[in-house]
Amino acid sequence: MGGYDGVMGFLLLMFIGWLIVVSLATIGFVWSLRRPRRKTYAVALGRGDAVDPGDLGLAGEAVRFDLGDGGMTDGWVLEGDGEDDGKGGLTVVMVHGYGDSKYGLLGWAKKVCELKVAKRVVVYDQRGQGESEGKTCDLGVNEPGDVLKVVNQLGVEECGDVLLYGCSMGGGTAIKAGVLMSESEEAARLVGVIVDGPYRLWDEPVRNVMKLKKYPRWPMVEVGGWLLNMQLKGGLFEIDRVTEAKRLKCPLLVLHGTGDRVCSFESGKQIAEAAVDGELIKFEGVGHLELAEADPERYAQGLKQFFVRIRGTS
């Protein structure tokens, strides 16, 4: 009996040790997901990225937005060189992806400005990212509401028509924000949504990145997801960008690469097909958020054709 008791005691200690390790790993997982490494001015400068619109030949003014519980955040309102139609012209509000910032959006903003369709192009740091005051990222749960706050602070009348343009997590945020705008009588008129490399459910990019880095996914994602959902008051598990795309009342353009190992091409396809007026542009073999670099002409042409369609001008 003594040997049996000894083995059982050893196994119990091993189990307790495993629980402690898993618990600590899960806590670290949850903490790091809500606090992504920030792409600040210093980080962008160190990477050789543009840190000011002027670095890319863009003109505009620096602005600050109040995201409510997300704190104050910085951004730019860039001159898009589009014509004023007498109703304020077209405003494009751009939403960056997870771990990025307004600096990372400048390249995409330049492509939009070069089309000379938008009157103004807006970029800003999402809550808990870049140089925003918010301490935590809400993983796409509360960020759609922030988009509406940005538009409202620009001025509904001054914005004219609005188009939302998001990348990766920002793509899902743009879709949900589009639904909120479509269903609000007080919001500015939404004429379209563009998303680059979106995903359907919250855990898709998390699992894929962990797989690429050869990190164990179980049980951190399952237990961590439950904890995150509690922190975000149930909003995390409600995320389904396909279901939300069905509720969009404006045209949706999805740009996605078949070689995307972070956010699957299948997710982008499902999102585009779910929309009442959805369009998908497929980039064969191209990875996550690499479309504009891999085939800049086709990317720009896809944007131009979409803008022409929603604006009714060439």
Buried (B, 14 or more C-beta within 10 A) or exposed (E): EEEEEEEEEEEEEEEEEEEEEBEEBBBEBBEEBBEBEBBBBEBBEEEEBBBBBEEEEBEBEEBEBBBEEBBBBBBBBBBBBBBEEEEBBBBBBBBBBBBBBBBBBBEBBBBBBBBEBBBBBBBBBBBBBBBBBBEBBBBBBBBBBBBBBBBBEBEBEEBBBBBBBBBBBBBBBBBBBBBBBBEEEEBBBBBBBBBBBBBBBBBBBBBBBBEEEEEEBEEBBEBBBBBBBEBBEEBBBBBBBBBBBBBBEBBBBBBBBBBBBBBBBEBBBBBBEBBEBBBBBBBEEBBBBBBBEBBEEBBBEBBBEBBEBBBEEE
